[in-house]
Amino acid sequence: MAICLFSKQDLTAPLEPSIQLSSYEKIHLSFDRENLHFIDSQTGSRFAIDQ
């Protein structure tokens, strides 16, 4: 799992177990927008984003 800083927000990304990262290592991420989950930081609840 990678926890990244993205536009002053934490972004948590699950990774394949075979991927080994060092602390503060710069990586490039790509993603499928259909699999994004947005969480309200105050309530911890997931909310939908209209596409």
Secondary structure, DSSP 4 states (H G I P E B T S, - for coil): -EEEEETTEEEEE---TT----TT--------GGG--EE-TTT--EE----
